[in-house]
Amino acid sequence: MPVGGIVITGRPEDCEDIVTMLKTLDGLDVHGKDASGNIVAVLDTESSEDMERLIDRINKEVKVLNVGLTYLNTEDEAAQLADGVKLPKPFGFKKTIDIDS
């Protein structure tokens, strides 16, 4: 299961609305915010593909200015790939990769 740390940026006056929206999302925990409109959250999803979808979902919110990935751990998926398991789409890849090629 991938785990990622993100910073979501919005205008300071929109910060509470963004936090309220974020709290409705599965796989995301809000850990803090500051007066400048930055919100710190942790993503814990079933797959890299789910994490990418969640980041895209957040980034499409009108009041969100930016979503920055600050930490990513895909150790579980890396181990699966090393064992020859074909994953649908590892984080950052556009399609399935074949490590035997």
DAMO-V584688 format. One record per backbone hydrogen bond with DSSP energy under -1.0 kcal/mol. NH is the residue of the N-H (numbers start at 0). CO is the residue of the C=O. Records with the same first field share a line. If there is no record, write none. Layout:
# DAMO-V584688
NH = CO ; CO
This chain:
# DAMO-V584688
2 = 72
3 = 42
4 = 70
5 = 40
6 = 67
7 = 38
8 = 65
9 = 36
13 = 10
17 = 13
18 = 14
19 = 15
20 = 16
21 = 17
22 = 18
23 = 20
24 = 21
28 = 41
30 = 39
31 = 39
33 = 37
36 = 33
38 = 7
39 = 31
40 = 5
41 = 28
42 = 3
43 = 26
44 = 1
50 = 46
51 = 47
52 = 48
53 = 49
54 = 50
55 = 51
56 = 52
57 = 53
58 = 54
59 = 55
60 = 57
63 = 60
64 = 8
65 = 8
67 = 6
69 = 4
70 = 4
72 = 2
77 = 73
78 = 74
79 = 75
80 = 76
81 = 77
82 = 78
83 = 80
84 = 79
92 = 89
100 = 97
